[in-house]
Amino acid sequence: MTPPQTLEPNFWGWDGQGHRFSEKALGCLDASNPVRIFLAKVATHWAFDAVILFAILLNASFMGMVDYTNVNCRAAGTLSSARAEERPHLV
C-alpha cells in the first residue's frame, strides 16, 4: 500500500501559513487572478471567522427581539371605515 500523497500548498495567507485550493475557482479564475488572491486572503485571515460569528450572533439577537405574540398580519386601523362595514370580521 502506498502512502497518501501530500499536496504542496498553492496559496500563502497573511500569516505565512500555506493553504491548498483548487486550480480553478468558478471554472474560470485561475490561481494567479488578483481578485481570487484577495478573496482567498480575506477568507483565510484570522479575523474572518470572528466577523462571521459576530454577524450570526447579531442576526440571532435581532430575531429574538421580535414580538411574535401578535399574529394578526394587518396593523390595527388600516382598513377604511367603508371597507370595515363591508367586512366586520376583519376589524
C-alpha positions, 0 to 999 in steps of 0.5 A: 500500500502506498502512502497518501500523497501530500499536496504542496500548498498553492496559496500563502495567507497573511500569516505565512501559513500555506493553504491548498485550493483548487486550480480553478475557482468558478471554472474560470479564475485561475490561481494567479487572478488578483481578485481570487488572491484577495478573496482567498486572503480575506477568507483565510485571515484570522479575523474572518471567522470572528466577523462571521460569528459576530454577524450570526450572533447579531442576526440571532439577537435581532430575531429574538427581539421580535414580538411574535405574540401578535399574529394578526398580519394587518396593523390595527386601523388600516382598513377604511371605515367603508371597507370595515362595514363591508367586512366586520370580521376583519376589524 
